[in-house]
Amino acid sequence: MKCDKKTMLLYAVTDRAWVGRQSLYEQVECALKGGATCVQVREKKLGDEDFLEEAKQIAALCKRYGVPLFINDNVDVAIACGAEGVHVGQEDMAAAKVREKVGDNMMVGVSVHSVEEAKQAVRDGADCLGVGAMFSTSTKTDVDVLPKETLKAICDAVDIPVVAIGGLNKSNILELSGTGVDGVALVSAIFSAEDIESECRELRALSEKMVNA
């Protein structure tokens, strides 16, 4: 399945750390109402059964809004809930193996940090790439911040959509203008917001400005 670069524009990545006042389902719906173009459910601590139950509910929600759902890391859950995609990091199942397992009807996203990793991911059958961390981030403490030149070099080297991730928020999205990136993936900038819907509207407008600069 080919990935439309327009779906990379505002890529919302969930984080259970911000669940409280609203459930994860409610948060995701607010993000979709605000213009999120893609959702990735990331669960590091839920058991497979609970993860699948949650994923099925969010998959149905995303279908209602016509927005693709990616599942982070867990290929079995992605297949079982009918997600449009699965996203893996360099330390997870190899992209080629993922492609083998999901066939041609599911998108495969891969996290990369260099031109070499990006080219390898494409050879392995990736449909889209996540590049980062672009700025320091509290979500992942063990990552190096990449220079914008690396992001640009990756965008120039591949012909599949690329999304930037890591420490992005309203104050720095426009710094990525001119890199060729197709959008931004955000965790806390979306899900820690008081008003997720209006925050997403602003973030999407900034992402559109960045992409078209």
WOCOR-V665769 format. One record per backbone hydrogen bond with DSSP energy under -1.0 kcal/mol. NH is the residue of the N-H (numbers start at 1). CO is the residue of the C=O. Records with the same first field share a line. If there is no record, write none. Layout:
BEGIN
NH: CO + CO
END
This chain:
BEGIN
7: 4
8: 5
9: 6
11: 184
12: 38
13: 186
14: 40
18: 15
19: 16
20: 22
27: 23
28: 24
29: 25
30: 26
31: 27
32: 28
33: 29
34: 30
35: 32
36: 31
37: 10
38: 10
39: 68
40: 12
41: 70
51: 47
52: 48
53: 49
54: 50
55: 51
56: 52
57: 53
58: 54
59: 55
60: 56
61: 57
62: 58
63: 59
64: 60
65: 61
67: 62
70: 39
71: 85
72: 41
73: 87
74: 72
75: 73
78: 74
79: 75
80: 76
81: 77
83: 78
84: 69
85: 69
86: 107
87: 71
88: 109
98: 94
99: 95
100: 96
101: 97
102: 98
103: 99
107: 84
109: 86
110: 128
111: 88
112: 130
118: 114
119: 115
120: 116
121: 117
122: 118
123: 119
124: 120
125: 122
126: 121
127: 108
128: 108
129: 161
130: 110
131: 163
132: 112
134: 165
135: 166
146: 133
150: 147
151: 147
152: 148
153: 149
154: 150
155: 151
156: 152
157: 153
158: 154
163: 129
164: 183
165: 131
172: 169
173: 169
175: 172
176: 173
177: 174
179: 176
182: 162
184: 9
185: 164
186: 11
190: 187
191: 187
192: 188
193: 190
199: 195
200: 196
201: 197
202: 198
203: 199
204: 200
205: 201
206: 202
207: 203
208: 204
209: 205
210: 206
211: 207
212: 208
END
